[in-house]
């Protein structure tokens, strides 16, 4: 299992619209894909709370973006979609 990145969290809205917070990207992705399998688009939001967290998440470019707006509520948004292809013979 992937490790927690200090000062980084991952948020996904559940089927009821309530936000769920995850410590690792892997956990958030698994949850998002399970929701997307029902046919809806799911956003996975990356929440970064420090320059160090930004560096661990996305390197120099993430640090640059963090410095531009350290109070941004979402540092990165990943849209997850899953499409059923039906039975494969």
C-alpha positions as CSV (number, residue, x, y, z in Angstrom):
1,X,0.0,0.0,0.0
2,X,1.2,3.5,-0.8
3,X,2.4,5.6,2.1
4,X,0.8,8.8,3.3
5,X,2.4,12.0,2.0
6,X,2.8,14.5,4.8
7,X,0.6,17.6,4.4
8,X,-1.3,16.0,1.5
9,X,-4.8,14.6,1.6
10,X,-7.2,13.3,-1.1
11,X,-11.0,14.1,-1.1
12,X,-13.8,12.3,-3.0
13,X,-17.5,13.0,-2.7
14,X,-19.4,9.8,-1.9
15,X,-22.7,8.7,-3.5
16,X,-24.6,10.9,-1.0
17,X,-22.5,14.0,-1.9
18,X,-20.6,13.9,1.4
19,X,-16.8,14.5,1.2
20,X,-14.6,11.6,2.2
21,X,-10.9,12.3,3.0
22,X,-8.2,9.7,2.4
23,X,-4.6,9.6,3.6
24,X,-3.3,7.9,0.4
25,X,-3.8,8.4,-3.3
26,X,-4.3,4.6,-3.7
27,X,-7.2,4.6,-1.2
28,X,-8.9,7.6,-2.8
29,X,-8.5,6.1,-6.3
30,X,-10.0,2.8,-5.3
31,X,-13.0,4.6,-3.8
32,X,-13.4,6.9,-6.8
33,X,-13.3,4.1,-9.3
34,X,-15.9,2.1,-7.3
35,X,-18.2,5.1,-7.5
36,X,-17.4,5.8,-11.2
37,X,-18.3,2.2,-12.0
38,X,-21.9,3.1,-11.4
39,X,-21.7,5.3,-14.5
40,X,-21.0,8.7,-13.0
41,X,-18.0,11.1,-13.2
42,X,-16.1,11.4,-9.9
43,X,-13.7,14.1,-8.9
44,X,-10.7,13.2,-6.8
45,X,-9.3,16.4,-5.3
46,X,-5.7,16.7,-4.0
47,X,-5.4,18.9,-0.9
48,X,-2.0,20.3,-0.2
49,X,-1.2,22.1,3.0
50,X,2.5,23.1,2.7
51,X,5.4,23.6,0.2
52,X,6.9,20.4,1.4
53,X,3.7,18.5,0.7
54,X,3.5,20.1,-2.8
55,X,7.1,19.0,-3.5
56,X,6.4,15.5,-2.4
57,X,3.2,15.4,-4.5
58,X,4.3,17.0,-7.8
59,X,7.9,18.3,-7.6
60,X,9.0,21.9,-8.5
61,X,5.9,22.6,-10.6
62,X,3.5,21.8,-7.8
63,X,5.6,24.0,-5.4
64,X,5.3,26.9,-8.0
65,X,1.5,26.4,-8.1
66,X,1.3,26.2,-4.3
67,X,3.2,29.5,-3.9
68,X,0.9,31.2,-6.4
69,X,-2.1,30.4,-4.2
70,X,-1.3,28.6,-0.9
71,X,-4.9,29.0,0.3
72,X,-6.5,27.2,-2.7
73,X,-9.0,24.7,-1.5
74,X,-8.0,22.2,-4.2
75,X,-4.5,22.0,-5.5
76,X,-5.3,19.4,-8.2
77,X,-8.5,17.8,-9.5
78,X,-8.5,14.4,-11.2
79,X,-11.6,13.3,-13.0
80,X,-12.3,9.6,-12.8
81,X,-14.6,7.8,-15.2
82,X,-15.2,4.1,-15.6
83,X,-17.1,2.7,-18.6
84,X,-18.5,-0.8,-18.7
85,X,-17.7,-2.6,-21.9
86,X,-20.1,-5.5,-21.1
87,X,-19.3,-9.2,-21.4
88,X,-16.1,-10.1,-23.3
89,X,-16.0,-13.5,-24.9
